[in-house]
Amino acid sequence: MASRKSKFESGKSGMPTPVFRDLSEAQRNANPETGAKAAIFDIGATLVTGPPVAPNKVIARLLGGVEAAEVASVIMTRQFVCADEVCRALEARFGRMSDEARLGIAKLWKMQSEAAFELDGAGETVLALKRRGVRIGLLSDIWNPYYEGVKKALPEVVRAADAIVLSCRTGARKPDPANFLAALDELNVEPEQAVMVGDTYEHDILPALQLGMRAVWVLARPDREANSIIAVLNGRSPTPTAAVPSIAHVAALKLWQ
C-alpha cells in the first residue's frame, strides 16, 4: 500500500499540541460499559490523503461562474463511469462548457483514480479492529474516480468492510443522516453500538453524536477544524467521545474493549 504521513504527525500543523491535549485527554481513555460492535470510517483525510484541492473546486474553476458546492451536488451524488458522463451532467445543470473545461475534467478524472494514498497506520487500524470482531463500515462523500484510487490504496480495507456507503451511490451527502442510518442498517447495529471515526466535526462527528453514536475525531488537519475545536472547548458544541492526532491511535482506545 502507498503511504504518506498526516500533516499533524509530521509536525506541520498550525494547531498547538496543548490544545489537542486539552480536548482529548479525558476522552481518549473513554471506557463505556460495553465495547463498540461497529466502527464506521470516513475515507478522505481519515484513511487516505490526496490532492490538496478538492475535485469540485477544480471543476468550478474550469467552468467559471459556478460555486464549488453546486459542482459537488452533481459529481458527488451520481455514479459516473467516465469523464464524458460527468461533462454531460454538468452541462445539463450549468450550460455548455468550453473544450478547455472538458479536457480539464478528463485529466482530473484520470488523475483522481491514482491520487489516493494511505495515511500511516490506516490499514492496520481497520484490520486490527476487524480481527477483534468489530464490524467495519466505510462512509464517505466521494465521486467515482477517487473511490477507484481508494480501492488501489487500501484494497484490504475495502475487502474487509462489512458496509460501504458512498454519496455517489446513494445520492445523499453528509451531514444528512440518511447515509449514517444506511451504514448502521447494513452493519445491523443500533446507533449506540457504533463509533463514527472521521476528521471533520461538522460532517462526521456532530451528525453521529446527534444520532446517538459515539464518535472519534481524527485531528489529522486541526488547522481546518480550528473553529470547531474552539466551539467544543468553549462548550458550544457537543464533545466527541475521543479525539486523536491520527488514525494510527484509534485502535488503542478503550472503546473497543
C-alpha positions as CSV (number, residue, x, y, z in Angstrom):
1,M,0.0,0.0,0.0
2,A,1.2,3.5,-0.8
3,S,1.6,5.6,2.4
4,R,2.0,9.2,3.4
5,K,2.2,10.8,6.9
6,S,-0.6,13.0,8.1
7,K,0.1,16.7,8.3
8,F,-0.4,16.6,12.1
9,E,2.2,13.8,12.7
10,S,4.8,15.5,10.5
11,G,4.8,18.4,12.9
12,K,3.5,20.9,10.3
13,S,0.1,21.6,11.9
14,G,-0.8,25.1,12.8
15,M,-2.8,23.9,15.9
16,P,-0.6,23.8,19.0
17,T,-0.3,20.4,20.7
18,P,-1.6,21.7,24.1
19,V,-4.9,22.5,22.5
20,F,-5.2,18.9,21.3
21,R,-4.3,17.6,24.8
22,D,-6.9,19.8,26.4
23,L,-9.6,18.5,24.0
24,S,-8.8,14.8,24.2
25,E,-7.0,13.9,27.5
26,A,-10.2,13.0,29.3
27,Q,-11.8,11.3,26.3
28,R,-9.0,9.2,24.9
29,N,-9.4,6.6,27.6
30,A,-13.2,6.5,27.4
31,N,-14.4,3.2,28.7
32,P,-18.2,2.6,28.1
33,E,-19.9,-0.2,29.8
34,T,-19.8,-2.3,26.6
35,G,-17.4,-2.3,23.7
36,A,-18.5,-0.9,20.4
37,K,-19.7,-3.5,17.9
38,A,-19.0,-1.4,14.8
39,A,-16.6,1.2,13.5
40,I,-17.7,3.4,10.7
41,F,-14.8,5.2,9.0
42,D,-14.8,8.3,6.9
43,I,-12.3,7.9,4.0
44,G,-10.8,11.2,2.8
45,A,-8.2,12.7,5.3
46,T,-9.1,9.9,7.7
47,L,-7.9,6.8,5.9
48,V,-6.3,8.3,2.8
49,T,-4.8,11.6,1.7
50,G,-4.9,13.1,-1.8
51,P,-4.6,16.3,-3.8
52,P,-4.8,19.5,-1.7
53,V,-7.7,20.9,-3.8
54,A,-11.0,19.0,-3.9
55,P,-12.2,18.0,-7.4
56,N,-15.4,20.1,-7.1
57,K,-13.3,23.2,-6.6
58,V,-11.1,22.3,-9.6
59,I,-14.1,21.8,-11.8
60,A,-15.7,25.1,-10.5
61,R,-12.6,26.9,-11.6
62,L,-12.7,25.2,-15.0
63,L,-16.3,26.1,-15.6
64,G,-16.2,29.7,-14.2
65,G,-19.1,31.4,-12.5
66,V,-20.1,28.3,-10.7
67,E,-19.9,27.6,-7.0
68,A,-17.9,24.6,-5.8
69,A,-20.8,23.4,-3.6
70,E,-23.0,23.3,-6.7
71,V,-20.5,21.2,-8.6
72,A,-20.2,18.8,-5.6
73,S,-24.0,18.4,-5.6
74,V,-23.6,16.9,-9.1
75,I,-20.4,15.0,-9.1
76,M,-20.6,13.5,-5.6
77,T,-24.2,12.3,-5.8
78,R,-24.3,10.2,-9.1
79,Q,-22.5,7.2,-10.4
80,F,-20.4,8.0,-13.4
81,V,-18.4,5.6,-15.5
82,C,-16.3,8.1,-17.4
83,A,-15.4,11.8,-17.7
84,D,-17.8,12.3,-20.6
85,E,-20.7,11.4,-18.4
86,V,-19.6,14.0,-15.8
87,C,-19.4,16.6,-18.5
88,R,-22.9,15.8,-19.8
89,A,-24.3,16.1,-16.3
90,L,-22.6,19.4,-15.6
91,E,-23.8,20.8,-19.0
92,A,-27.3,19.8,-18.2
93,R,-27.1,21.7,-14.9
94,F,-24.9,24.7,-15.8
95,G,-25.0,25.0,-19.6
96,R,-22.5,24.3,-22.3
97,M,-18.8,24.1,-21.3
98,S,-15.7,25.0,-23.2
99,D,-13.4,22.4,-24.8
100,E,-10.8,23.5,-22.3
101,A,-13.0,22.7,-19.4
102,R,-14.0,19.3,-21.0
103,L,-10.3,18.4,-21.4
104,G,-9.5,19.6,-17.8
105,I,-12.3,17.3,-16.4
106,A,-11.0,14.4,-18.4
107,K,-7.5,14.9,-17.0
108,L,-8.9,15.4,-13.5
109,W,-10.8,12.1,-13.8
110,K,-7.7,10.2,-14.7
111,M,-5.5,11.8,-12.0
112,Q,-8.1,11.2,-9.3
113,S,-8.1,7.5,-9.9
114,E,-4.4,7.4,-9.0
115,A,-4.4,10.1,-6.3
116,A,-5.3,8.4,-3.0
117,F,-2.5,7.4,-0.6
118,E,-2.9,5.5,2.7
119,L,-2.3,7.6,5.8
120,D,0.2,6.0,8.1
121,G,-1.5,3.2,10.2
122,A,-4.8,3.4,8.4
123,G,-4.9,-0.1,7.0
124,E,-3.5,-1.7,10.1
125,T,-6.0,0.2,12.4
126,V,-9.0,-1.0,10.4
127,L,-7.8,-4.6,10.1
128,A,-6.8,-4.7,13.8
129,L,-10.4,-3.9,14.7
130,K,-11.7,-6.3,12.2
131,R,-9.6,-9.1,13.8
132,R,-11.2,-8.2,17.2
133,G,-14.7,-8.9,15.8
134,V,-15.6,-5.2,15.2
135,R,-17.8,-4.7,12.1
136,I,-16.3,-2.3,9.7
137,G,-18.2,0.4,7.7
138,L,-16.9,3.0,5.2
139,L,-18.9,6.2,4.8
140,S,-17.8,8.9,2.5
141,D,-18.8,11.8,0.3
142,I,-16.9,10.8,-2.8
143,W,-17.0,10.7,-6.6
144,N,-16.3,7.6,-8.6
145,P,-12.7,8.1,-9.8
146,Y,-11.4,9.0,-6.4
147,Y,-13.0,5.9,-4.9
148,E,-11.2,3.9,-7.6
149,G,-8.0,5.4,-6.2
150,V,-9.0,4.4,-2.7
151,K,-9.5,0.8,-3.7
152,K,-6.0,0.8,-5.1
153,A,-4.5,2.4,-1.9
154,L,-6.5,0.3,0.6
155,P,-7.5,-2.9,-1.1
156,E,-7.5,-5.0,2.1
157,V,-9.6,-2.4,3.9
158,V,-12.2,-2.3,1.1
159,R,-12.4,-6.1,1.2
160,A,-12.7,-6.2,5.0
161,A,-15.6,-3.7,5.0
162,D,-19.0,-5.1,6.0
163,A,-20.8,-2.0,4.7
164,I,-19.7,0.6,2.2
165,V,-22.0,3.7,1.9
166,L,-20.9,6.3,-0.7
167,S,-22.6,9.5,-1.7
168,C,-22.0,8.7,-5.4
169,R,-24.2,5.6,-4.9
170,T,-26.9,6.9,-2.5
171,G,-27.3,10.5,-3.8
172,A,-27.1,11.8,-0.2
173,R,-24.2,13.7,1.3
174,K,-23.1,14.3,4.9
175,P,-24.2,15.7,7.3
176,D,-27.6,14.3,6.0
177,P,-28.3,11.4,8.5
178,A,-29.5,9.2,5.6
179,N,-26.1,7.7,4.9
180,F,-25.3,7.2,8.6
181,L,-28.5,5.3,9.0
182,A,-27.9,3.3,5.9
183,A,-24.5,2.2,7.3
184,L,-26.0,1.3,10.6
185,D,-28.6,-0.7,8.9
186,E,-26.1,-2.6,6.7
187,L,-24.0,-3.3,9.8
188,N,-27.1,-4.4,11.7
189,V,-26.3,-2.3,14.8
190,E,-28.0,0.3,16.8
191,P,-26.5,3.8,16.9
192,E,-25.2,3.4,20.5
193,Q,-23.3,0.3,19.4
194,A,-21.4,2.1,16.7
195,V,-18.5,4.5,16.6
196,M,-18.0,7.1,13.8
197,V,-14.4,7.8,13.0
198,G,-13.7,10.9,11.0
199,D,-11.7,14.1,10.6
200,T,-14.4,16.7,10.0
201,Y,-16.5,17.8,13.0
202,E,-19.5,19.2,11.1
203,H,-19.8,16.3,8.6
204,D,-18.6,13.3,10.6
205,I,-18.6,13.9,14.4
206,L,-21.6,16.1,15.1
207,P,-24.2,14.1,12.9
208,A,-23.0,10.9,14.5
209,L,-23.4,12.3,18.0
210,Q,-26.9,13.6,17.2
211,L,-27.9,10.1,16.1
212,G,-26.7,8.6,19.4
213,M,-23.5,7.2,18.1
214,R,-20.1,7.5,19.7
215,A,-17.5,9.5,17.7
216,V,-13.7,9.6,17.4
217,W,-12.4,12.9,16.0
218,V,-9.2,12.3,14.0
219,L,-7.5,15.7,14.1
220,A,-5.2,15.0,11.1
221,R,-5.9,18.5,9.8
222,P,-6.5,20.5,13.0
223,D,-5.9,23.9,11.3
224,R,-9.0,23.2,9.2
225,E,-11.0,22.3,12.3
226,A,-10.0,25.3,14.4
227,N,-13.4,26.8,14.7
228,S,-15.0,23.5,15.7
229,I,-12.2,22.8,18.2
230,I,-12.8,26.2,19.8
231,A,-16.6,25.6,19.9
232,V,-16.1,22.2,21.6
233,L,-13.6,23.7,24.1
234,N,-16.0,26.5,25.0
235,G,-18.9,24.1,25.4
236,R,-20.9,25.4,22.5
237,S,-20.7,22.1,20.6
238,P,-21.0,18.5,21.9
239,T,-17.8,16.9,22.9
240,P,-16.7,13.8,20.9
241,T,-16.2,10.6,22.7
242,A,-12.5,10.7,21.9
243,A,-10.0,12.8,19.9
244,V,-6.7,11.5,18.4
245,P,-4.0,13.1,16.4
246,S,-4.0,10.4,13.7
247,I,-5.8,7.3,12.6
248,A,-2.9,5.2,14.0
249,H,-4.2,6.0,17.5
250,V,-7.7,4.7,17.1
251,A,-7.2,1.0,17.7
252,A,-5.6,1.7,21.1
253,L,-8.8,3.4,22.5
254,K,-10.7,1.6,25.2
255,L,-13.9,2.0,23.1
256,W,-13.3,-1.5,21.6
257,Q,-12.9,-3.4,24.9
